[in-house]
Amino acid sequence: MPGYGILGSWCLSVSSWLSGASSRDCPPISRTTDISALPPATLRLSLDSHALASNWRALDALSGRAAAGAAVKADAYGLGAGRVVPVLANAGCRDFFVAHWSEVPDLLPLVPAEQIAVLHGPVNRDEAEFARSTGVRPVLNSLHQIRLWTESGGGACHLMVDTGMNRLGLEMAQLNEAVLAALDIDICLSHLASADEDCAQNVNQLRHFETVRHTVAARRYSLANSAGIALGDAYHADLTRPGIALYGGIARPELGDVIRQVARPEAMIMQVRNLDAGAKVGYNALFCADKPMRVGVLSVGYADGYLRCWTGQGHFLWHGQRTPVLGRVSMDLTIVDLTALRDCGEGDWLAADYDLRAASAASGLSQYELLTLMGRRFSRQTGC
């Protein structure tokens, strides 16, 4: 294609494709493909709904006179908001927190709109109008957001105040601003920065929050996250907002005896191989068999959130029997030792050993990352 160069040739090719032209190199895409026949995934992220409901009830009870809500942002910490929210609502939860406006549509068919709070608040008029038209509650974080909300029509809202984390939230010095008087505040909330530690910052934030409660008029007040619940009654206010503990994470040692594991990543064995002594396994031959071995290749890798940090560290479970990861975790595949699992073969499912507290200690990942990194290739299963 003289005179056009590489970019020009590419543009013309795209133009031809968009106009419906076909060529030997770029055949037209079929619009009649039946994707209902798509085979089941070879990865699944099982969710124990009974454990999830039990965790919420335990955290609600530990919240004393306060009610427990639920942080369901990031697709319910990766477990799927569409299946998590109904379980929590049936257990008695009435307040649900997401971060982005894009997370709202998944929740609207599941719970009343006024029970949904968007933590990032409205940054422009379109977002304010969306909140008002759907009935979800924006969390206002700054004077700009407060003015935007009131000038666009106002309505019931929540207010975030920063008590020492220096993240989102109105500054303490701004609590007497006149614009606050026009707000119809349901929940006035703040967020603990170091509740998983015993430190002076917790006490300082609690002291600031008491000032907030005496300064800002609201129907309810909320400070404690999962770890904050374990700090005691002084931190509970009217509403607690557990997140990681709902999904099996142990935010503080005090919760260790009451929180149950909720999520279990599982992968299918794609192939079984018999190795001779001296055979090398995976990228860079990090593992070398010192005896004849039987190994399985699992359909999971770092593209799915099972990261390379599990190389030489991870284990999988089959009917209660534990087997180690061999060699380097790759993008789509992980190899495990099946030598002792004689009845385990191709097509069988192995579960990652994924108790969040133990897995965090072994991998160096936070309990939050262990859940939210689980990728889209997992089918989300609900079980008991």
C-alpha positions in Angstrom: 0.0 0.0 0.0 2.4 2.7 -1.3 2.3 6.1 0.4 0.4 5.1 3.5 3.1 3.5 5.7 2.4 1.1 8.5 -0.1 3.3 10.4 -2.0 4.2 7.2 -2.3 0.5 6.3 -3.6 -0.4 9.7 -6.1 2.4 9.6 -7.4 1.3 6.2 -7.6 -2.3 7.5 -9.7 -1.2 10.5 -11.9 1.0 8.3 -12.6 -1.9 5.9 -13.4 -4.2 8.8 -15.8 -1.6 10.4 -17.6 -1.1 7.1 -18.3 -4.8 6.9 -15.7 -5.8 4.3 -14.1 -9.2 4.6 -10.8 -10.5 3.6 -8.7 -13.6 3.7 -6.8 -12.3 6.6 -9.7 -10.8 8.6 -12.9 -12.9 8.1 -16.2 -11.5 9.4 -17.1 -12.3 13.0 -20.1 -14.6 13.3 -23.1 -13.1 15.1 -24.8 -16.5 15.5 -22.4 -18.2 17.8 -24.2 -20.0 20.6 -22.3 -19.2 23.8 -24.8 -21.1 25.9 -22.9 -24.2 25.0 -19.7 -22.8 26.7 -18.2 -25.6 28.7 -17.9 -25.2 32.5 -14.8 -23.4 33.8 -11.9 -25.5 35.1 -11.6 -23.0 38.0 -14.1 -22.3 40.6 -14.3 -20.1 43.7 -16.6 -21.9 46.1 -18.4 -19.8 48.8 -19.7 -21.3 52.0 -22.9 -19.3 52.4 -23.6 -20.7 55.9 -20.1 -19.6 57.1 -20.7 -16.1 55.5 -24.0 -15.7 57.4 -22.5 -17.0 60.6 -19.6 -14.5 60.4 -22.0 -11.6 59.9 -24.2 -12.8 62.9 -21.1 -13.1 65.0 -19.8 -9.7 64.1 -23.3 -8.2 64.7 -23.4 -9.7 68.2 -19.8 -8.5 68.9 -21.0 -5.0 67.9 -23.1 -4.8 71.0 -25.8 -2.2 70.8 -24.6 -1.2 67.3 -25.8 -2.9 64.2 -23.3 -4.5 61.8 -23.4 -3.4 58.1 -21.2 -4.9 55.4 -18.5 -3.7 53.1 -19.3 -5.4 49.8 -17.0 -3.2 47.6 -14.7 -4.8 45.0 -17.4 -7.3 44.1 -17.7 -8.4 47.7 -13.9 -8.7 48.1 -13.8 -10.9 44.9 -16.4 -13.4 46.0 -19.3 -12.0 43.9 -21.7 -9.3 45.2 -24.6 -11.0 43.4 -24.3 -14.0 45.7 -22.9 -12.4 48.8 -25.4 -9.6 49.3 -28.6 -11.9 49.4 -26.9 -14.1 52.0 -26.1 -11.1 54.2 -29.5 -9.5 53.7 -31.2 -12.8 54.7 -29.0 -12.9 57.8 -30.3 -9.5 58.8 -27.8 -7.0 57.3 -29.3 -3.6 56.3 -26.4 -1.4 55.3 -24.1 -2.2 52.4 -21.0 -0.2 51.3 -19.4 -0.1 47.9 -16.6 2.2 46.7 -17.5 3.0 43.0 -20.7 4.1 41.3 -20.1 1.3 38.8 -20.8 -1.2 41.6 -24.3 0.0 42.3 -26.2 -1.7 39.5 -25.3 -5.2 40.8 -26.8 -4.4 44.2 -30.0 -2.5 43.1 -32.0 -5.7 42.3 -31.0 -7.2 45.6 -31.6 -4.7 48.4 -33.5 -1.4 48.8 -31.6 1.5 47.2 -31.4 3.5 50.5 -29.4 0.6 52.0 -26.6 1.1 49.5 -23.8 3.6 50.3 -21.1 4.7 47.8 -18.0 5.6 49.7 -16.2 7.6 47.0 -19.1 10.1 46.8 -20.1 12.3 43.8 -17.3 14.1 42.0 -19.5 15.6 39.4 -23.2 16.4 38.7 -23.8 13.2 36.7 -22.9 11.1 39.8 -25.0 13.3 42.0 -28.0 12.9 39.7 -27.4 9.1 39.5 -27.6 8.9 43.3 -30.7 10.9 43.5 -32.5 9.0 40.6 -31.7 5.6 42.0 -32.1 6.5 45.7 -28.7 5.2 46.8 -26.8 7.2 49.4 -23.7 9.1 48.5 -20.9 9.4 51.1 -19.8 13.1 51.0 -16.1 13.4 51.5 -15.2 17.1 51.0 -16.6 20.6 50.9 -16.7 20.3 47.1 -18.8 17.2 47.2 -21.1 18.8 49.8 -21.7 21.8 47.7 -22.2 19.7 44.6 -24.8 17.6 46.4 -26.7 20.5 47.8 -26.6 22.7 44.7 -27.8 19.8 42.5 -30.9 19.2 44.7 -29.7 17.6 47.9 -31.4 14.7 49.7 -30.5 12.1 52.2 -26.7 11.4 52.3 -23.9 10.1 54.5 -20.8 12.2 55.6 -17.2 10.9 56.0 -15.0 12.8 58.4 -11.2 12.2 58.5 -10.1 11.6 62.1 -6.5 10.9 61.4 -6.0 8.7 58.4 -5.6 11.5 55.9 -7.4 9.7 53.2 -11.0 10.5 52.2 -13.1 12.7 54.5 -13.9 16.2 55.7 -11.1 17.7 57.8 -11.8 18.2 61.5 -11.2 21.9 61.0 -14.1 22.1 58.6 -16.8 20.7 60.9 -18.3 24.1 61.6 -18.6 25.1 57.9 -22.0 26.6 57.3 -22.7 24.3 54.3 -23.1 21.3 56.6 -26.2 22.7 58.1 -28.1 22.1 54.9 -27.3 18.4 54.8 -29.7 15.6 55.6 -27.1 13.2 57.1 -28.1 9.6 57.8 -24.7 8.2 58.8 -21.7 10.3 59.9 -18.7 8.0 59.6 -15.0 7.9 59.9 -12.4 5.1 59.3 -9.8 3.6 61.6 -6.3 3.4 60.2 -4.6 1.0 62.5 -7.3 -1.0 64.3 -5.5 -4.2 63.7 -2.7 -3.0 66.0 -2.7 -1.9 69.6 -1.5 1.7 69.2 -2.1 5.3 70.3 -3.6 6.2 66.9 -6.8 4.2 67.7 -7.3 6.2 70.9 -6.6 9.5 69.1 -9.0 8.7 66.4 -11.7 7.7 68.9 -11.2 11.0 70.7 -11.6 12.9 67.5 -14.7 10.9 66.6 -16.3 11.9 69.9 -15.8 15.5 68.8 -17.4 14.7 65.5 -20.4 13.2 67.2 -20.9 16.3 69.3 -20.5 18.6 66.3 -22.2 17.0 63.4 -25.9 16.2 63.5 -26.7 12.8 62.0 -29.1 10.0 62.7 -26.4 7.4 63.1 -22.6 7.3 63.6 -20.1 4.7 62.5 -16.4 4.2 63.1 -15.4 0.5 63.5 -14.3 -1.8 60.7 -13.7 -5.5 61.2 -10.7 -4.9 63.5 -12.4 -2.0 65.2 -15.2 -4.2 66.3 -12.7 -6.2 68.4 -11.5 -3.0 70.1 -14.6 -2.8 72.2 -17.8 -1.0 72.9 -16.3 2.5 72.8 -15.6 2.1 69.1 -19.0 0.6 68.0 -21.2 3.8 67.9 -24.4 3.0 66.1 -23.2 1.0 63.1 -20.1 -1.1 62.5 -18.8 -1.8 59.0 -17.1 -5.2 58.8 -15.3 -6.2 55.6 -12.5 -8.8 55.6 -13.9 -10.6 58.7 -17.2 -11.4 56.8 -15.2 -13.3 54.2 -13.0 -15.3 56.6 -10.2 -12.9 57.4 -8.9 -12.6 60.9 -8.4 -8.9 61.4 -7.4 -9.2 65.1 -6.6 -12.3 67.3 -9.8 -11.8 69.3 -11.8 -12.8 66.2 -9.9 -16.0 65.6 -12.4 -18.3 67.4 -15.6 -16.8 65.9 -14.7 -16.3 62.2 -15.1 -19.2 59.8 -13.5 -19.7 56.4 -15.8 -18.7 53.6 -13.9 -18.9 50.2 -12.1 -21.8 48.7 -10.4 -21.5 45.3 -10.4 -24.8 43.4 -8.7 -25.9 40.2 -9.1 -29.0 37.9 -6.2 -31.3 37.1 -5.5 -31.0 33.4 -2.8 -33.6 33.1 -1.0 -36.2 35.1 2.6 -37.0 34.5 5.0 -39.7 35.8 8.5 -38.3 36.4 11.8 -40.2 36.6 14.4 -39.2 39.3 16.3 -36.2 38.0 13.3 -34.8 36.0 13.0 -31.0 36.2 9.7 -29.2 36.7 8.4 -25.9 35.4 10.1 -22.7 34.4 13.8 -22.3 35.3 13.8 -25.9 36.6 13.3 -24.7 40.2 12.3 -28.2 41.3 14.1 -31.4 40.4 12.6 -34.8 41.3 14.9 -36.8 43.7 12.9 -40.0 43.1 10.2 -41.2 40.7 7.1 -39.0 41.2 3.6 -38.6 40.0 2.6 -35.0 39.4 -0.6 -33.1 38.4 -0.9 -30.0 36.3 -3.6 -27.7 37.6 -5.6 -25.1 35.7 -4.6 -22.1 37.8 -1.8 -19.6 37.7 -0.8 -16.0 38.5 -3.2 -14.6 35.9 -5.9 -16.0 38.2 -4.5 -14.5 41.4 -2.6 -17.5 42.4 0.7 -15.6 42.4 4.3 -16.6 41.9 4.8 -16.1 45.7 3.3 -19.5 46.1 6.2 -21.1 44.3 7.7 -23.6 46.8 5.2 -22.4 49.4 1.7 -23.3 48.3 -0.3 -26.5 49.0 -3.6 -27.9 47.6 -6.0 -30.3 49.3 -7.8 -33.4 48.0 -10.3 -35.0 50.4 -8.3 -33.6 53.3 -4.9 -34.8 52.0 -2.4 -31.9 51.6 0.0 -31.8 48.6 2.7 -29.2 47.8 3.2 -27.0 44.8 6.3 -28.1 42.8 8.4 -25.6 40.8 7.4 -22.1 39.7 3.8 -21.0 39.4 3.2 -19.9 35.8 0.5 -17.7 34.2 -2.1 -20.4 33.7 -0.8 -23.6 35.3 0.6 -24.9 38.6 2.1 -28.3 39.2 1.6 -30.3 42.4 2.8 -33.6 43.8 0.3 -36.5 43.4 2.7 -39.3 44.4 0.7 -40.1 47.5 -2.7 -39.4 45.9 -3.0 -42.5 43.8 -6.7 -42.2 43.1 -6.5 -38.5 42.1 -6.4 -38.0 38.3 -7.2 -35.8 35.4 -10.6 -34.1 35.7 -10.5 -34.1 39.5 -10.6 -30.9 41.6 -8.1 -29.8 44.1 -8.7 -26.9 46.6 -6.0 -24.4 47.4 -5.0 -24.4 51.1 -6.5 -20.9 51.6 -7.2 -20.3 55.3 -6.7 -16.6 55.0 -4.6 -16.0 58.1 -2.2 -19.0 57.4 -2.1 -18.2 53.7 -1.2 -14.6 54.4 1.7 -15.7 56.7 3.0 -18.2 54.1 2.7 -16.0 51.0 3.4 -12.5 52.3 0.2 -11.2 50.8 -2.4 -9.5 52.9 -5.7 -11.3 53.6 -7.4 -8.7 51.5 -5.2 -9.3 48.5 -5.6 -13.1 48.8 -9.4 -12.6 48.1 -9.5 -9.6 45.7 -6.8 -11.0 43.4 -8.9 -14.0 42.4 -9.5 -13.5 38.7 -12.5 -13.6 36.3 -11.7 -17.1 35.1 -13.0 -18.5 38.3 -16.6 -19.5 38.2 -18.2 -18.3 41.4 -20.0 -21.2 43.2 -22.3 -21.0 46.2 -22.4 -24.0 48.5 -22.6 -25.0 52.1 
